[in-house]
């Protein structure tokens, strides 16, 4: 057998060196940064913060970024400052017009009392609101809840004065009598009820029309499936803690707000929360209550001019993360 030529040996040596160098470069390459997740003050969203506090969230893969208003979170998502947002489906539907690559990957909860129209103690019925001032956040959820509340109370919008108030300022405006009523949600709802507010309408009267979801972009699903899987699994761990240890969970979450644990329990009790298995059932059943609620939202938002065109809910939903998270 002839020996390899000098040139051939050199080529093989160069190839081996290149392989070693590539391995070294791969080893030295900086790890991918965590996906950035926009969160808001809302007890069901806090289950992900609970998971983080009990070391059930991998911070190398997921970074939680706290915002005070949905408008801030949506703005950050639109401009790619965050990769994911925890938001109501109303914002998800309205965001599609500007970000058609938006995708719902997980259903957190359905509000069954957590969103409400609260009036001052002396106002006991809807009739007392006529001619009054109602504070509401200038955003899809607030507007939607107000529309449905006025429909239920049989009050024309021309009979009330609508005042735009961001969610963090609603309690102060209400307690200072700057408004006669306010459209709000937990934890502000529980705080104002404790101050004597009258609840004239809540989301139990429009079941499955206020849905909280996890929204990301199609490209993030393509590129960061593992990190998204960690996120929804962490939600599942936080929810498991609430179901198995409600007292512990309420005590932990009460530290985030000026509320006692019982008010946190009340807030979490005002929603139907969905774990991973229940999410699979939602995605599997296009005729189920959650999907019907999503369709009803589209109908109302189109009627009221909150949507310019009906988005494709089939395109909006992406089950890849749920399927990956359930594949043990």
Secondary structure, DSSP 8 states (H G I E B T S, - for coil): -----HHHHHHHHHHHHHHHHHHHHHHHS-----EEEEE-S-TTTHHHHHHHHTT-S-TTTEEEEE-SSHHHHHHHHHTTS-SEEEEEHHHHHHHTTT-TTEEEEEEEEEESSSEEEEE-TT--SGGGGTT-EEEE-SSHHHHHHHHHHHHHHT--GGGSEEEE--HHHHHHHHHTTS-SEEEEETTHHHHHHHTT-EEEEEGGGGTTSSEEEEEEEHHHHHH-HHHHHHHHHHHHHHHHHHHH-HHHHHHHHHTTTTS-HHHHHHHHTTEEE--HHHHHHHHH-TTSHHHHHHHHHHHHHHHTTS-SS---HHHHB--HHHHHHH--
